[in-house]
Amino acid sequence: MTKRLLALALLVLAVSPVRTDSPAPLIGYTGPAAVFARGRVSSEFSEIRVALSPDGTRVLWGSTNRPGGPGGWDLWESRKEGAAWSAPSAAPFCSPQNDFDPSFAPDGSGVFFFSNRPGGSGGDDLWFAPLDPSSGRYGSARNLGPRVNSPGDEWAPVVSPDGSTLLFATDGPPGAGLHDLFVSRLVDGEWGEPLPLPVVNGPDEDFDAAYLDDGRSLVFTRRTKDQEGADLWLAAWHDGRYAPPRRLGPEVNAGKGWNLGPSTTAAEPGVLFFSSHRPDDTAGRLDIYRIGYRLVTAPADAADIPEPDLRPASRKETGDRP
């Protein structure tokens, strides 16, 4: 217990906001959001949280309603064939249960995801499917274990670009809100005890986070009280700490719908992928979009980002996903 309290105190100090003369970075965009891989990835079905391999040759994503998979919510994969993507097929490590929220390890050694398949700690657990670089085949998925997984739900695992930190959402351990963002450090080849991000987490649903190109700043999904859907928010890393989160502007967040599942990839630096429904450019119910971005420090160079709404959210069940 003493070690846990000490670790939590050090993390709070590391991410607590401070007064500084220089402003925290905001996001500027280098072009409009566009549907990604229309007809292959983005389709008439719902596509959520895309994951591109570090070498850019594979893409995985989740769907709650695409037919032909082995389970309820399935992971789908497409491979690069010249300049195009192949017809999608269910990922070979999918189960008859729900499998969702894929993310490639930064070294390309496999895929992190969540699943409610048997063999976990309860609810949705985090799993890892290894990828053999020589054969290009996936191995059997393994559960990340009870140190990371809880009797509650764990979602949206992603490892920092340097491979040192596992970031995910959970409603298992006590937190600031409903689902909160937690981090686990890699020590001697094992993921350590998860700790919350106290400045980033609020009284709402906070989940689906992605690291930006600086390796620390985050874009994540927040669902506030009585909100119809969800929005993407920025937690900028500044002067060794996280700045208070700010909602992204209309370049990313569309209307009153679902804007979620952000991701980035080493294969396309300076590009943010996310799921949304934008009536002026859509392939179906919920599509994958890509938009070029940069972190900027001058507010005049960034999108209009309003102050955060800190009303507590209503309880979000897994079945609420679009």
MARKE-774353 format. One line per field, with one value per residue: x, y, z of N, C-alpha, C, O in turn; residue number from 1. Coordinates in steps of 0.02 Angstrom, whole numbers, plus 50000, padded with zeros to 5 digits. Layout:
# residues N
nX <- (X,...)
nY <- (Y,...)
nZ <- (Z,...)
caX <- (X,...)
caY <- (Y,...)
caZ <- (Z,...)
cX <- (X,...)
cY <- (Y,...)
cZ <- (Z,...)
oX <- (X,...)
oY <- (Y,...)
oZ <- (Z,...)
zati <- (NUM,...)
END
This chain:
# residues 322
nX <- (50041,50099,50194,50109,50040,50146,50188,50073,50069,50186,50150,50041,50107,50184,50094,50017,49935,50022,50066,50122,50222,50219,50101,50003,50015,49903,49792,49819,49756,49796,49718,49553,49449,49438,49356,49422,49492,49377,49245,49322,49380,49302,49129,48958,48928,48962,49115,49246,49380,49521,49672,49832,49971,50144,50226,50137,50070,49962,49794,49682,49519,49372,49203,49032,48926,48952,48920,48963,49070,49148,49090,49003,49039,49166,49339,49415,49519,49626,49742,49882,49888,49982,49937,49815,49689,49658,49512,49414,49435,49386,49485,49606,49621,49503,49357,49208,49148,49141,49260,49371,49428,49568,49749,49909,50064,50203,50321,50274,50252,50135,49957,49860,49703,49528,49424,49282,49294,49304,49414,49463,49470,49346,49204,49251,49411,49589,49688,49820,49878,50004,50113,50195,50340,50408,50325,50208,50094,49966,49980,49910,49796,49831,49785,49810,49820,49783,49840,49829,49700,49531,49385,49293,49269,49391,49456,49512,49663,49826,49996,50130,50234,50370,50364,50354,50241,50078,49922,49753,49572,49465,49335,49350,49451,49445,49409,49409,49290,49174,49210,49384,49547,49692,49865,49997,50158,50298,50398,50540,50495,50361,50194,50157,50067,49916,49889,49791,49760,49762,49740,49693,49579,49405,49241,49166,49133,49282,49382,49455,49592,49731,49903,49988,50106,50212,50232,50178,50068,49888,49745,49579,49422,49274,49125,48996,48877,48713,48740,48717,48796,48972,49127,49289,49436,49577,49722,49855,50031,50140,50275,50320,50203,50026,49912,49752,49613,49544,49405,49403,49384,49257,49317,49348,49255,49092,48936,48803,48833,48918,49086,49233,49358,49499,49658,49833,49978,50143,50170,50109,50149,50089,49956,49790,49677,49504,49338,49177,49022,48993,48888,48912,49012,49017,49018,48936,48852,48941,49100,49278,49389,49521,49637,49753,49868,49945,50039,50022,50071,50023,49870,49798,49834,49772,49631,49466,49440,49333,49305,49312,49170,49115,49015,48951,48946,48817,48801,48888,48856,48933,48858,48812,48889,48904)
nY <- (49940,50061,50081,50096,50216,50305,50297,50346,50476,50530,50524,50613,50733,50740,50766,50873,51031,51184,51356,51449,51548,51524,51470,51318,51191,51192,51120,51133,51125,51048,51033,50986,50861,50696,50555,50396,50271,50237,50125,50013,50013,50117,50109,50058,50014,50025,50092,50090,50160,50146,50056,50070,49978,49998,49997,50030,49936,49860,49871,49883,49878,49909,49847,49862,49810,49753,49622,49444,49414,49321,49345,49456,49603,49638,49628,49690,49668,49739,49736,49818,49836,49875,50034,50027,49961,49795,49686,49680,49566,49463,49481,49356,49320,49346,49314,49218,49307,49481,49583,49717,49889,49899,49912,49934,49870,49979,49931,49846,49715,49652,49656,49752,49742,49746,49624,49521,49388,49217,49181,49295,49432,49477,49562,49675,49641,49677,49619,49536,49502,49418,49455,49374,49424,49364,49267,49336,49304,49298,49253,49156,49246,49326,49356,49508,49500,49502,49612,49722,49709,49716,49672,49752,49848,49861,49965,50013,50001,50070,50088,50192,50288,50262,50140,50122,50141,50090,50142,50159,50142,50124,50064,50000,50012,50136,50303,50469,50489,50403,50295,50304,50368,50272,50232,50115,50067,49994,49878,49785,49700,49677,49738,49866,49913,49993,50171,50320,50462,50608,50745,50743,50658,50677,50709,50641,50522,50461,50404,50298,50346,50426,50441,50588,50658,50707,50614,50620,50711,50698,50645,50615,50532,50604,50594,50690,50740,50693,50700,50677,50563,50586,50679,50730,50770,50869,50839,50921,50900,50988,51080,50971,50919,50878,50986,51058,50974,51015,51040,50984,51071,51107,51057,50927,50874,50832,50903,50844,50712,50551,50562,50489,50362,50400,50389,50367,50344,50282,50266,50369,50509,50659,50646,50626,50502,50462,50416,50458,50537,50628,50723,50791,50721,50562,50383,50294,50242,50267,50322,50306,50439,50545,50671,50801,50869,50985,51024,51175,51332,51460,51533,51594,51521,51402,51287,51342,51315,51278,51314,51182,51076,51033,50955,50810,50648,50535,50361,50256,50122,49975,49932,50050,50098,50159)
nZ <- (50000,50040,49940,49830,49863,49863,49730,49666,49718,49661,49527,49524,49554,49440,49338,49375,49351,49315,49340,49206,49097,48962,48839,48840,48714,48573,48450,48278,48110,47954,47846,47783,47865,47800,47727,47762,47662,47581,47549,47572,47706,47774,47764,47727,47851,48030,48079,48193,48279,48207,48171,48115,48057,48108,47993,47895,47817,47856,47914,48046,48121,48221,48217,48252,48185,48060,47949,47945,48027,48165,48289,48402,48414,48305,48250,48106,47961,47839,47703,47630,47458,47337,47294,47352,47467,47525,47509,47657,47795,47934,48079,48116,48251,48312,48415,48462,48546,48597,48518,48511,48484,48425,48429,48368,48431,48461,48402,48308,48344,48375,48417,48525,48609,48663,48742,48783,48796,48862,49001,49059,49178,49204,49134,49002,48948,48929,48796,48702,48542,48466,48325,48200,48125,48018,47958,47948,48015,48141,48314,48452,48552,48708,48877,48967,49103,49284,49348,49266,49211,49275,49377,49315,49164,49038,48913,48747,48731,48715,48673,48720,48605,48636,48693,48831,48911,48947,48901,48943,48959,49100,49209,49324,49441,49574,49522,49448,49383,49282,49170,49168,49118,49129,49167,49141,49183,49099,49172,49190,49088,49121,49142,49254,49407,49370,49361,49386,49276,49345,49311,49182,49185,49217,49291,49201,49067,49013,48887,48756,48705,48619,48579,48528,48406,48482,48577,48705,48725,48719,48628,48666,48703,48766,48855,48906,49033,48994,48859,48685,48613,48590,48612,48547,48637,48687,48780,48817,48828,48927,48982,49059,49112,49108,49029,49074,48999,48836,48730,48562,48404,48274,48161,48186,48283,48252,48247,48352,48371,48378,48408,48411,48458,48426,48341,48303,48198,48169,48038,47969,48014,48096,48065,48115,48153,48165,48222,48158,48109,47973,47889,47768,47706,47693,47711,47769,47917,48028,48008,47968,47982,47923,47966,47940,48059,48176,48320,48402,48477,48478,48506,48400,48291,48301,48307,48357,48521,48643,48820,48943,48979,49133,49186,49269,49192,49133,49176,49068,48969,48897,48789,48737,48636,48468)
caX <- (50000,50143,50223,50057,50027,50204,50185,50018,50089,50234,50114,50003,50155,50209,50043,49977,49943,50062,50064,50180,50216,50206,50038,50005,50000,49838,49797,49801,49743,49827,49669,49490,49442,49415,49343,49480,49484,49305,49227,49361,49375,49240,49078,48890,48923,48996,49186,49268,49449,49566,49742,49878,50034,50198,50252,50085,50046,49902,49748,49631,49469,49316,49136,48979,48869,48971,48905,49012,49122,49134,49059,48958,49081,49224,49395,49423,49586,49639,49814,49900,49903,50001,49911,49747,49681,49623,49446,49423,49416,49389,49552,49607,49619,49436,49322,49135,49125,49158,49331,49364,49479,49636,49806,49972,50123,50245,50372,50240,50256,50069,49900,49822,49631,49489,49378,49248,49299,49322,49484,49483,49456,49277,49188,49296,49481,49640,49721,49873,49888,50070,50117,50260,50362,50432,50269,50151,50035,49953,49977,49853,49791,49840,49759,49864,49825,49743,49869,49801,49628,49492,49319,49254,49284,49451,49446,49555,49733,49875,50062,50164,50282,50434,50352,50362,50180,50014,49868,49688,49516,49435,49288,49361,49478,49416,49436,49377,49224,49146,49272,49440,49609,49744,49927,50037,50227,50331,50456,50568,50454,50293,50156,50149,50001,49890,49876,49749,49785,49716,49723,49656,49514,49354,49183,49129,49162,49344,49405,49480,49645,49785,49961,50007,50174,50263,50239,50148,50001,49836,49676,49538,49349,49238,49052,48973,48809,48656,48763,48697,48858,49034,49172,49360,49467,49650,49760,49922,50088,50171,50320,50324,50139,49968,49869,49682,49587,49501,49369,49424,49336,49214,49357,49348,49192,49036,48868,48786,48839,48975,49154,49269,49406,49557,49719,49888,50023,50210,50171,50085,50154,50052,49888,49746,49620,49450,49273,49126,48975,48992,48839,48936,49060,49005,49009,48885,48827,48997,49158,49345,49413,49590,49648,49821,49868,50008,50033,50042,50068,49988,49798,49772,49850,49738,49558,49430,49429,49299,49322,49281,49107,49133,48958,48962,48911,48778,48835,48890,48864,48967,48810,48794,48931,48865)
caY <- (50000,50119,50091,50122,50286,50344,50301,50391,50544,50552,50536,50675,50788,50743,50788,50928,51092,51236,51420,51457,51606,51502,51434,51248,51182,51176,51085,51165,51075,51063,51021,50961,50790,50659,50484,50353,50206,50229,50063,49958,50021,50154,50075,50072,49991,50068,50077,50126,50157,50114,50047,50056,49950,50048,50000,50053,49884,49829,49914,49848,49921,49874,49861,49834,49786,49724,49551,49397,49400,49264,49362,49513,49657,49604,49664,49677,49685,49747,49742,49862,49803,49932,50096,50015,49914,49733,49676,49664,49501,49464,49466,49285,49308,49362,49261,49224,49360,49548,49601,49787,49939,49875,49958,49898,49886,50025,49895,49803,49645,49624,49701,49757,49752,49722,49570,49491,49315,49182,49181,49360,49450,49499,49617,49681,49639,49691,49560,49550,49451,49428,49452,49348,49465,49324,49234,49382,49273,49312,49197,49155,49304,49313,49406,49546,49480,49539,49675,49774,49699,49718,49643,49797,49849,49897,49981,50056,50001,50097,50094,50254,50276,50235,50073,50119,50155,50066,50188,50128,50166,50073,50084,49953,50045,50202,50357,50535,50488,50338,50268,50351,50348,50247,50213,50063,50071,49931,49868,49717,49661,49668,49799,49879,49930,50053,50231,50365,50527,50650,50809,50728,50629,50720,50673,50614,50463,50476,50340,50302,50397,50415,50484,50628,50647,50723,50556,50631,50741,50649,50658,50563,50539,50620,50598,50728,50725,50699,50712,50629,50547,50601,50724,50721,50821,50871,50849,50937,50893,51054,51091,50911,50904,50885,51044,51038,50957,51061,51007,51002,51111,51075,51022,50857,50855,50847,50907,50815,50640,50516,50576,50446,50317,50430,50349,50392,50291,50303,50263,50432,50561,50719,50629,50600,50463,50460,50394,50509,50540,50696,50717,50818,50675,50501,50321,50254,50265,50294,50309,50326,50499,50564,50743,50822,50914,51004,51056,51245,51367,51524,51520,51618,51472,51339,51286,51371,51261,51309,51290,51117,51069,50988,50921,50738,50610,50478,50298,50233,50050,49954,49928,50116,50115,50162)
caZ <- (50000,50043,49873,49785,49880,49841,49657,49647,49734,49611,49464,49531,49548,49371,49291,49402,49313,49346,49306,49163,49052,48893,48836,48821,48643,48547,48386,48215,48059,47890,47793,47810,47877,47740,47738,47750,47628,47567,47515,47600,47779,47785,47725,47750,47920,48079,48089,48253,48301,48160,48192,48060,48079,48101,47925,47851,47771,47882,47950,48084,48151,48250,48192,48293,48146,47994,47949,47920,48076,48208,48352,48404,48389,48277,48221,48035,47938,47768,47691,47575,47393,47296,47323,47376,47522,47506,47538,47728,47823,48007,48105,48133,48322,48338,48451,48456,48590,48572,48512,48490,48501,48411,48427,48357,48471,48421,48363,48260,48366,48386,48422,48586,48598,48719,48726,48840,48788,48924,49021,49084,49248,49208,49088,48946,48970,48879,48768,48653,48491,48435,48252,48180,48068,47962,47923,47941,48045,48211,48361,48497,48596,48780,48922,48999,49172,49334,49370,49222,49204,49336,49366,49273,49092,49013,48842,48707,48750,48668,48703,48700,48551,48660,48719,48904,48948,48921,48917,48928,48999,49142,49261,49379,49500,49589,49481,49455,49352,49266,49142,49173,49085,49174,49135,49173,49160,49085,49216,49183,49042,49146,49153,49324,49431,49336,49399,49347,49255,49383,49278,49121,49201,49248,49317,49144,49035,48977,48859,48686,48699,48572,48585,48470,48382,48532,48620,48771,48719,48706,48607,48695,48697,48828,48850,48963,49058,48948,48791,48634,48579,48625,48576,48556,48678,48688,48842,48792,48874,48927,49040,49100,49143,49065,49038,49077,48933,48799,48676,48494,48367,48224,48110,48206,48314,48208,48273,48417,48364,48407,48384,48457,48429,48394,48337,48262,48177,48147,47964,47944,48066,48081,48044,48166,48130,48214,48197,48162,48053,47947,47835,47705,47678,47731,47675,47803,47982,48066,47965,47989,47949,47936,47960,47957,48116,48206,48386,48397,48542,48471,48497,48336,48240,48316,48301,48413,48568,48700,48886,48956,49016,49187,49215,49271,49140,49153,49168,48998,48963,48836,48735,48710,48578,48406)
cX <- (50043,50173,50172,50044,50084,50203,50131,50037,50138,50200,50074,50049,50177,50158,50000,49987,49984,50052,50129,50168,50201,50143,50048,49987,49926,49848,49777,49795,49771,49781,49605,49492,49413,49405,49404,49459,49410,49293,49266,49357,49309,49186,49008,48879,48959,49068,49213,49340,49494,49635,49783,49944,50090,50228,50200,50056,49983,49859,49695,49581,49413,49250,49085,48924,48888,48958,48964,49068,49102,49095,49010,48992,49147,49278,49404,49492,49587,49714,49827,49919,49919,49979,49843,49747,49640,49553,49454,49402,49422,49459,49553,49606,49552,49404,49247,49106,49142,49234,49332,49426,49551,49688,49870,50024,50168,50300,50341,50237,50188,50017,49869,49748,49594,49441,49344,49246,49316,49397,49509,49465,49384,49263,49232,49368,49527,49677,49775,49880,49955,50068,50188,50284,50385,50376,50211,50087,50029,49955,49915,49854,49799,49813,49816,49867,49790,49775,49841,49726,49594,49427,49273,49273,49348,49443,49509,49628,49776,49940,50096,50217,50349,50426,50351,50296,50119,49960,49802,49635,49488,49384,49295,49388,49442,49449,49397,49305,49199,49201,49325,49500,49661,49807,49962,50107,50256,50395,50478,50522,50383,50260,50142,50077,49976,49876,49836,49786,49741,49697,49679,49585,49469,49297,49141,49155,49223,49373,49434,49533,49697,49841,49972,50082,50228,50272,50208,50078,49951,49776,49635,49465,49319,49164,49025,48900,48756,48677,48739,48759,48918,49076,49245,49390,49543,49675,49833,49974,50129,50212,50320,50260,50083,49930,49797,49653,49543,49469,49395,49367,49297,49253,49357,49281,49133,48970,48859,48792,48899,49039,49201,49324,49466,49616,49770,49932,50090,50215,50149,50089,50117,49982,49850,49688,49567,49386,49221,49075,48969,48948,48864,48987,49056,48999,48954,48866,48883,49060,49223,49365,49487,49596,49720,49818,49939,49993,50062,50035,50032,49913,49770,49785,49812,49663,49528,49410,49397,49323,49284,49215,49119,49072,48971,48919,48866,48817,48831,48902,48900,48920,48790,48835,48890,48880)
cY <- (50063,50134,50120,50196,50330,50352,50349,50463,50572,50566,50600,50735,50797,50772,50845,50991,51143,51300,51427,51516,51585,51460,51361,51241,51169,51140,51131,51112,51097,51050,50995,50886,50756,50586,50443,50288,50191,50164,50002,49959,50056,50128,50095,50050,50041,50045,50121,50110,50115,50108,50029,50029,50002,50053,50019,50001,49849,49881,49870,49899,49878,49893,49826,49801,49760,49649,49509,49381,49343,49281,49420,49575,49625,49653,49642,49702,49691,49758,49785,49821,49858,49996,50088,49967,49854,49732,49654,49593,49506,49445,49394,49270,49329,49301,49266,49278,49428,49559,49671,49827,49914,49931,49918,49919,49931,49991,49846,49730,49613,49678,49695,49769,49733,49668,49547,49415,49282,49186,49247,49370,49472,49558,49615,49685,49659,49628,49583,49490,49463,49420,49430,49387,49425,49292,49281,49355,49293,49247,49202,49216,49283,49372,49442,49536,49526,49602,49734,49769,49694,49680,49688,49792,49889,49905,50014,50058,50031,50106,50157,50238,50247,50166,50067,50120,50127,50112,50155,50159,50108,50104,50037,49987,50112,50257,50421,50534,50418,50295,50323,50323,50330,50231,50160,50067,50002,49927,49795,49672,49648,49736,49807,49897,49994,50110,50280,50428,50580,50716,50797,50703,50680,50678,50639,50545,50485,50410,50352,50356,50376,50464,50524,50622,50666,50667,50563,50660,50689,50681,50600,50580,50554,50623,50631,50713,50741,50712,50658,50613,50564,50647,50706,50782,50815,50881,50859,50927,50956,51063,51032,50890,50907,50949,51020,51026,51011,51024,51031,51036,51072,51042,50947,50836,50879,50847,50878,50739,50612,50535,50541,50407,50350,50381,50385,50333,50319,50303,50329,50485,50624,50707,50600,50563,50463,50435,50448,50497,50613,50696,50743,50773,50610,50441,50278,50285,50299,50273,50328,50387,50510,50639,50758,50872,50934,51033,51126,51278,51433,51511,51541,51568,51407,51346,51318,51315,51290,51280,51225,51123,51015,50956,50846,50703,50558,50415,50273,50159,50034,49951,49995,50135,50113,50102)
cZ <- (50000,49975,49825,49798,49856,49766,49633,49661,49683,49545,49467,49523,49475,49323,49317,49362,49351,49307,49265,49117,48981,48891,48817,48748,48630,48480,48329,48161,47992,47832,47823,47822,47815,47759,47719,47717,47615,47527,47538,47676,47796,47737,47750,47822,47966,48087,48145,48270,48256,48190,48131,48089,48069,48031,47873,47804,47794,47916,47982,48111,48180,48217,48236,48251,48076,47996,47926,47969,48122,48271,48347,48376,48366,48255,48150,48012,47862,47759,47629,47514,47343,47329,47353,47435,47499,47536,47611,47745,47899,48029,48130,48208,48354,48370,48438,48502,48558,48573,48480,48508,48488,48414,48419,48409,48430,48381,48314,48281,48379,48396,48492,48569,48661,48695,48791,48834,48855,48937,49047,49156,49258,49163,49027,48972,48912,48861,48719,48607,48457,48360,48234,48119,48008,47922,47910,47972,48119,48252,48404,48543,48669,48820,48957,49074,49221,49361,49330,49219,49272,49325,49325,49200,49080,48937,48813,48730,48695,48705,48676,48647,48574,48692,48794,48942,48911,48947,48898,48972,49040,49190,49321,49442,49513,49547,49492,49429,49342,49236,49146,49135,49138,49133,49176,49142,49150,49127,49212,49142,49064,49155,49227,49342,49398,49385,49356,49327,49287,49351,49217,49137,49235,49273,49263,49125,48995,48952,48789,48677,48647,48586,48521,48457,48432,48582,48688,48767,48696,48672,48633,48687,48765,48812,48913,48979,49005,48876,48744,48592,48622,48581,48590,48591,48674,48759,48821,48847,48869,48991,49087,49133,49090,49081,49043,49007,48903,48742,48609,48457,48315,48167,48123,48234,48273,48247,48342,48415,48400,48371,48432,48421,48396,48391,48294,48244,48155,48071,47933,47999,48045,48056,48103,48133,48184,48181,48208,48107,48033,47885,47768,47672,47718,47685,47706,47869,48023,48029,47999,47948,47966,47925,47979,48014,48134,48274,48381,48465,48538,48461,48430,48281,48248,48305,48363,48461,48631,48766,48900,48994,49069,49220,49216,49218,49172,49140,49097,48997,48898,48777,48705,48650,48514,48361)
oX <- (50029,50176,50188,50039,50073,50216,50142,50021,50133,50218,50072,50031,50187,50177,49952,50044,49981,50032,50183,50111,50173,50131,50096,49949,49891,49904,49725,49826,49770,49801,49603,49534,49369,49440,49435,49413,49385,49328,49245,49332,49265,49197,49001,48827,48984,49081,49202,49359,49502,49656,49771,49969,50083,50253,50215,50021,49952,49884,49667,49598,49408,49242,49094,48881,48843,48982,49009,49110,49045,49068,48980,48976,49178,49265,49401,49519,49554,49746,49787,49962,49873,49998,49814,49799,49595,49536,49498,49357,49459,49490,49506,49590,49546,49420,49225,49047,49155,49267,49300,49471,49590,49673,49883,50028,50172,50323,50377,50221,50184,50029,49854,49734,49624,49420,49372,49203,49341,49437,49569,49447,49363,49307,49250,49383,49507,49696,49777,49887,49963,50026,50236,50253,50381,50378,50170,50033,50079,49935,49872,49906,49777,49819,49866,49914,49769,49741,49831,49691,49623,49413,49221,49292,49357,49427,49552,49653,49764,49941,50091,50241,50381,50475,50348,50295,50111,49951,49796,49650,49488,49390,49251,49352,49413,49510,49358,49264,49202,49237,49312,49504,49672,49803,49958,50114,50241,50440,50440,50512,50347,50292,50117,50033,50011,49855,49847,49838,49689,49642,49635,49537,49491,49303,49088,49194,49216,49388,49437,49520,49705,49829,49966,50117,50285,50316,50210,50033,49967,49759,49653,49447,49336,49143,49031,48867,48755,48636,48741,48772,48915,49064,49260,49371,49569,49651,49868,49962,50151,50186,50320,50261,50092,49918,49781,49668,49510,49500,49408,49309,49303,49224,49366,49252,49125,48952,48902,48758,48928,49045,49207,49335,49483,49622,49753,49925,50093,50258,50167,50038,50113,49951,49875,49655,49583,49382,49220,49083,48943,48970,48841,49005,49088,48977,48929,48865,48873,49073,49224,49359,49511,49565,49746,49773,49987,49941,50118,49996,50012,49895,49724,49751,49819,49636,49559,49369,49431,49355,49230,49206,49131,49078,48999,48864,48874,48862,48776,48953,48898,48939,48756,48819,48846,48851)
oY <- (50111,50192,50163,50236,50385,50407,50387,50507,50630,50614,50638,50783,50853,50801,50864,51004,51146,51299,51412,51533,51625,51420,51344,51281,51140,51130,51165,51060,51156,51056,50982,50851,50784,50559,50454,50254,50139,50151,49946,49911,50027,50125,50142,50065,50092,49986,50182,50051,50055,50151,49978,50055,50046,50105,50023,50018,49812,49930,49826,49957,49818,49949,49768,49767,49746,49615,49533,49339,49319,49236,49431,49597,49588,49712,49582,49750,49653,49787,49786,49777,49884,50010,50136,49938,49861,49771,49613,49565,49547,49399,49372,49214,49330,49244,49314,49293,49432,49545,49683,49802,49909,49989,49872,49977,49922,50019,49809,49687,49553,49737,49640,49802,49707,49667,49553,49382,49315,49192,49256,49323,49483,49600,49562,49728,49657,49588,49641,49433,49513,49383,49465,49384,49449,49291,49268,49380,49304,49194,49245,49234,49229,49429,49411,49560,49581,49642,49788,49820,49670,49658,49666,49738,49943,49857,50039,50112,50020,50129,50172,50182,50210,50137,50011,50101,50139,50120,50127,50197,50051,50162,50035,49990,50140,50257,50427,50574,50377,50262,50381,50263,50367,50219,50160,50069,49956,49967,49750,49613,49612,49785,49761,49898,50044,50099,50283,50446,50597,50740,50837,50725,50721,50617,50613,50514,50524,50366,50409,50407,50317,50522,50496,50586,50643,50671,50515,50637,50643,50739,50542,50636,50523,50652,50603,50676,50796,50734,50598,50646,50557,50653,50672,50839,50761,50926,50810,50943,50976,51055,51040,50849,50934,50964,50965,51064,51049,50982,51090,51030,51011,51004,50907,50786,50939,50796,50886,50705,50642,50526,50562,50416,50329,50338,50428,50279,50374,50337,50343,50504,50641,50752,50556,50591,50465,50434,50481,50453,50655,50672,50721,50785,50603,50447,50232,50346,50354,50213,50361,50387,50487,50668,50731,50914,50904,51063,51136,51254,51460,51480,51510,51570,51362,51400,51321,51272,51323,51227,51215,51168,50958,50933,50820,50725,50539,50414,50270,50135,50073,49967,49997,50183,50071,50096)
oZ <- (49965,49955,49784,49751,49832,49740,49586,49622,49663,49510,49419,49489,49452,49272,49285,49341,49412,49248,49290,49100,48942,48936,48783,48721,48671,48457,48332,48166,47975,47774,47883,47793,47782,47801,47667,47741,47636,47478,47525,47707,47828,47676,47789,47852,47943,48101,48145,48274,48266,48230,48099,48139,48026,48012,47814,47757,47755,47944,47950,48121,48166,48192,48255,48278,48036,48042,47892,47954,48120,48303,48294,48321,48404,48243,48134,48039,47826,47803,47582,47518,47311,47386,47378,47452,47458,47580,47625,47714,47925,48002,48163,48228,48415,48353,48406,48498,48498,48623,48430,48542,48535,48402,48458,48429,48369,48332,48281,48240,48393,48385,48516,48519,48708,48638,48845,48862,48901,48891,49058,49192,49315,49155,49002,49014,48854,48904,48698,48630,48423,48333,48251,48066,47952,47861,47866,47957,48154,48228,48394,48569,48688,48799,48975,49107,49203,49393,49356,49223,49321,49269,49302,49176,49108,48902,48849,48747,48636,48762,48617,48643,48536,48715,48820,49001,48851,49007,48844,49018,49017,49208,49364,49492,49467,49538,49540,49451,49388,49274,49129,49121,49185,49073,49237,49081,49188,49119,49228,49158,49030,49174,49260,49300,49399,49441,49296,49356,49260,49364,49202,49105,49275,49276,49277,49162,48948,48992,48767,48644,48632,48604,48466,48492,48426,48625,48727,48802,48659,48687,48624,48667,48815,48762,48968,48942,48977,48835,48761,48542,48683,48521,48639,48576,48659,48795,48809,48905,48815,49047,49148,49179,49036,49140,49019,48961,48939,48709,48599,48476,48311,48129,48076,48211,48260,48276,48385,48454,48445,48310,48490,48361,48340,48434,48253,48272,48127,48043,47876,48027,47986,48029,48138,48089,48244,48119,48260,48064,48070,47832,47715,47614,47770,47628,47675,47877,48049,48020,48051,47887,48018,47880,48029,48018,48110,48285,48359,48507,48590,48411,48405,48229,48208,48295,48416,48444,48669,48768,48873,49034,49052,49277,49168,49202,49230,49098,49068,49021,48850,48721,48654,48615,48507,48307)
zati <- (1,2,3,4,5,6,7,8,9,10,11,12,13,14,15,16,17,18,19,20,21,22,23,24,25,26,27,28,29,30,31,32,33,34,35,36,37,38,39,40,41,42,43,44,45,46,47,48,49,50,51,52,53,54,55,56,57,58,59,60,61,62,63,64,65,66,67,68,69,70,71,72,73,74,75,76,77,78,79,80,81,82,83,84,85,86,87,88,89,90,91,92,93,94,95,96,97,98,99,100,101,102,103,104,105,106,107,108,109,110,111,112,113,114,115,116,117,118,119,120,121,122,123,124,125,126,127,128,129,130,131,132,133,134,135,136,137,138,139,140,141,142,143,144,145,146,147,148,149,150,151,152,153,154,155,156,157,158,159,160,161,162,163,164,165,166,167,168,169,170,171,172,173,174,175,176,177,178,179,180,181,182,183,184,185,186,187,188,189,190,191,192,193,194,195,196,197,198,199,200,201,202,203,204,205,206,207,208,209,210,211,212,213,214,215,216,217,218,219,220,221,222,223,224,225,226,227,228,229,230,231,232,233,234,235,236,237,238,239,240,241,242,243,244,245,246,247,248,249,250,251,252,253,254,255,256,257,258,259,260,261,262,263,264,265,266,267,268,269,270,271,272,273,274,275,276,277,278,279,280,281,282,283,284,285,286,287,288,289,290,291,292,293,294,295,296,297,298,299,300,301,302,303,304,305,306,307,308,309,310,311,312,313,314,315,316,317,318,319,320,321,322)
END
